[in-house]
Amino acid sequence: MEYRLKKENHDFWVERLKKNQERQVCTNDIAFDDVEDNEILKRIEDDKSILEIGCGNGVLYSKIAQKLKSFDYLGTDFVKDLVDVCSKKSNSDKHNFIQQDMTDITSSSFEKKYDFIISKRAIQNVLEQDLQIQTIENLGSFLKDDGLMVLVESSADAQKRLNLARKKYDLHEIIPPFHNLFFDDERLKNHEFKSIKLVEISPFASDFYYITRLIYARYAKEFLKEKTNYDHPLEKIANSMSENQHTKDFSQIQTYIFKKK
Ligand SMILES: C[S@@+](CC[C@H](N)C(=O)[O-])C[C@H]1O[C@@H](n2cnc3c(N)ncnc32)[C@H](O)[C@@H]1O
C-alpha cells in the first residue's frame, strides 16, 4: 500500500545498511537492542514456527538461531538488500527469507499459520495509524489458535509522559524520527480486532527510559555540561534494569502481545 514517506523510509534503511557496521544498521544503541531482543527471545520456543516482520539484516534472526535448536522461520522485509544479507546468515532449509512490504500482506500472502509472529521496531515505520492497525489485523490471520504475536514497538503515550516529566527540568522534547509513527496505546486497547486480541502491554523499558532520559539527561545537562552518550555508566545501569521494573509510565518502547480470540 502507498503511505506517507514510504519511499523515503525505504531509502533510509538502504542508506543505513550502506553506512553502518552490522550491529548498527537497525539501531544506534546496541546495548539496548539486546534488551529489546530478549523481550522476544524469552517468549519463543523450540520446534515452532516464526514469522518475523521487518527482519532487517538478521540481528534478531541470528540470536533466534543461536537460542533454538530447531524452528521454522520466515523473515520478511521490504528492503531487498537487507533480506539478502539476512538470508546469507542461514544454513537451514527450514528458514526462508522474502522481500515483502508488510502493508501489502493479505489473507493469501503466506501458505501457513505461525506459532509466533514477531517484530522489533518495524510496524512503527508505517506512518499511518489506520494502516498500522490494519497490518496488525492482517497479520493476526496468520497466527495459530494457540499462537503469540509479540511486537516490540514504540509508544506515543509513554513518550508523552516522558516529555511531560522532562519539561519540568527544562529538557528538550523528544520527537520521533521522521520515519516513525509511535503506537497509540489507547487506540490499540480499544480497537476491536477481528481475529486477535491485545492481551498485554509490557512496559519492560520504563526504568531504562526513566534513568537515561530523565536522571542521566539531567545529570549530563546540569552537572556534566555535556551531551548524553550511550557509553556512560548510567546507560549501563539503565540497561541492567530490565527485570522487575520500578516504574511503568516511561517505557517508550514496549512489548505488545496479541493472542487469537
Ligand atoms: C528496526 S529494524 C528491524 C531490525 C531487525 N529485526 C533486527 O533484528 O535488527 C526495522 C525494519 O523494518 C523494515 N520495514 C520498514 N517498513 C517496512 C514495511 N513497510 N514492510 C516491511 N518491512 C519494513 C525496515 O526495512 C527495517 O529492516
The ligand as an SDF file (V2000), in Angstrom:
LIG
                    3D

 27 29  0  0  0  0  0  0  0  0999 V2000
   14.4380   -1.6920   13.4900 C   0  0  0  0  0  0  0  0  0  0  0  0
   14.5990   -2.5740   12.0290 S   0  0  0  0  0  0  0  0  0  0  0  0
   14.3790   -4.2350   12.4630 C   0  0  0  0  0  0  0  0  0  0  0  0
   15.5490   -4.9020   12.8290 C   0  0  0  0  0  0  0  0  0  0  0  0
   15.7520   -6.3630   12.7030 C   0  0  0  0  0  0  0  0  0  0  0  0
   14.5990   -7.1570   13.0370 N   0  0  0  0  0  0  0  0  0  0  0  0
   16.9180   -6.6980   13.6070 C   0  0  0  0  0  0  0  0  0  0  0  0
   16.9850   -7.8020   14.0670 O   0  0  0  0  0  0  0  0  0  0  0  0
   17.7420   -5.8480   13.8570 O   0  0  0  0  0  0  0  0  0  0  0  0
   13.0440   -2.2930   11.2240 C   0  0  0  0  0  0  0  0  0  0  0  0
   12.9360   -2.9850    9.8950 C   0  0  0  0  0  0  0  0  0  0  0  0
   11.6030   -2.7800    9.3820 O   0  0  0  0  0  0  0  0  0  0  0  0
   11.7050   -2.7340    7.9830 C   0  0  0  0  0  0  0  0  0  0  0  0
   10.4880   -2.1200    7.4200 N   0  0  0  0  0  0  0  0  0  0  0  0
   10.1210   -0.8150    7.4860 C   0  0  0  0  0  0  0  0  0  0  0  0
    8.9550   -0.6320    6.8310 N   0  0  0  0  0  0  0  0  0  0  0  0
    8.5850   -1.8310    6.3330 C   0  0  0  0  0  0  0  0  0  0  0  0
    7.4690   -2.2760    5.5660 C   0  0  0  0  0  0  0  0  0  0  0  0
    6.5210   -1.4420    5.1360 N   0  0  0  0  0  0  0  0  0  0  0  0
    7.4010   -3.6030    5.2720 N   0  0  0  0  0  0  0  0  0  0  0  0
    8.3550   -4.4530    5.6740 C   0  0  0  0  0  0  0  0  0  0  0  0
    9.4500   -4.0890    6.3800 N   0  0  0  0  0  0  0  0  0  0  0  0
    9.5550   -2.7870    6.7180 C   0  0  0  0  0  0  0  0  0  0  0  0
   12.9770   -1.9500    7.7230 C   0  0  0  0  0  0  0  0  0  0  0  0
   13.4880   -2.1850    6.4380 O   0  0  0  0  0  0  0  0  0  0  0  0
   13.9020   -2.4670    8.8390 C   0  0  0  0  0  0  0  0  0  0  0  0
   14.7000   -3.5080    8.3870 O   0  0  0  0  0  0  0  0  0  0  0  0
  1  2  1  0
  2  3  1  0
  2 10  1  0
  3  4  1  0
  4  5  1  0
  5  6  1  0
  5  7  1  0
  7  8  2  0
  7  9  1  0
 10 11  1  0
 11 12  1  0
 11 26  1  0
 12 13  1  0
 13 14  1  0
 13 24  1  0
 14 15  1  0
 14 23  1  0
 15 16  2  0
 16 17  1  0
 17 18  1  0
 17 23  2  0
 18 19  1  0
 18 20  2  0
 20 21  1  0
 21 22  2  0
 22 23  1  0
 24 25  1  0
 24 26  1  0
 26 27  1  0
M  CHG  2   2   1   9  -1
M  END
$$$$
